Amino acid sequence: MTSSKKYFVKREHVTPYSPANHTGTVNRRLIGPETVGAEQLEVVLGVVEKGKGALPHSNPGIEQVCYMLQGRALAEVGGESMELEAGDCCFFPADVAHVFTVLSDEPVEVLVIYAPPYGEAPHKVKRHR
């Protein structure tokens, strides 16, 4: 019996896109409804240039985790901030404003996990100043 489901994803087979409310960022949605049929979470690989990143915003009803693969970045959330490097991670609660800015000369590679899936839906982001 052959299954038509797809459970494995190669980075190079995923179409890159530039996410809303971010600068100098190219994402690839590795795990999500459209790649493997995931319904409860989404995994995105982000590559972010020096000095660029996520502008102040929150994700209504969506929790987010960032796991650093390469480079250094400053994450700010809930009045706290921390410099992150490869192997570090941070949590952005639903509905809480956050910022993510690359500090290293090299681009940051970061795995971003959303629950439930974000899918770049405009109603799932609230901009902050």
N, C-alpha and C positions, 0 to 999 in steps of 0.2 A: 504494500500500500504506500503510495507516494503522497506526501503532504504538500499542499500549495503554500503553506505558511513559511515565512522567512524569519529565522531567528538569529542570523549572523549578519553583521554589517561591517563592510570595509570602509574606512575613512574616505578613501579616494573615490568611492562610488556615491557619496552623498553630496548633493548640490550645495555649495556654500551660499550664504546670504549675509547681508549686513542688518543687524537687529535694530529696531526702533529704540530711541532714547540712549543710544551708545555711539561713541565716536571711535574711529580707527579699529573697528572690530569686525571680524569675519567668523561666522558660526557655521557649524554643520550639525544638524539635528540627527544624531546617531540612533537614538532609541526614542520611538514615539508612535503615535497611531499610524502614521503613513509609512514607517519603515518596517516595524515588526508587529504592529497591532497593539502596542502597549496602551492601556486605557487609564492607568492610575499614576503613571510617572513619565517623565521625559528626561533624556540625557543628551546634553549638547556639548560639543567641543568648541571652545572659543579660542581664537588667536587674536591678541590685542596688542597694538603698537605702543611704543614708549609714550608716556604722558597722556594716553587716551584711556577710554573705558566707559563705564556706566555713569550717566548723569544721575542726579538725585531723583529717585522714583521709588514706588512701592508696587507690589503685585497683589491686587485684591484677591483674597482667598487662595493664594498660591504660596507654598513654602519653597525655599530655594537653598541649595547647598552648593558652594564652590570649593572644588578640590584642585589645588595648584599642582600642575605637572612640571612647569618650567617658568623661570623668571621670578620677579618680585613685584608685589602690588600692595597698595594700601586699601583695606576694606574698612568702611565706616557704616555702623548700624546702631540704632538705639542709643546714641550718645557715646558709644565706644568706638575705638579705632585700633587697628593692629596691622603691622606690616607682615605680609604673608610671603612665604617662599615655597619651593617645591616640597610637597609632602604635607603642607598645612592646609587646613580647610576652615570655612566659616559658614554660619547659618544665618539666613535672612528670613525672619518670620513673615508670615502673610501679613499684609497691610502695614508693614513697618518700613519707613524710608531708609534707603541705603545707597551707598556710592562705592564704586570700585575703580581705582586708578592705578595704571602701571607705573612703577618706579624704575625698573631695570632698563638698561640700554637695549637688551634683547627683548623680543616680543614675549608676552606671557602666553602660555598654553594652560587653559583651565577647563576642567570638566564641570559642567553646571547641571545640577539635577533639580527638576521641578516636580512638585506633587501638589495637585494634579497637573497634567500637562499644560504648558503655557501656549505653545503653538503660535506665538506672535500675534495673538488676537488683540486688537486695539483696546477692547474693553477690559483687558487683563493687566493694564499698566496705568498707574496714576503718577503723573509728574509732580515733582516738588521743586521748590526754588531754594 
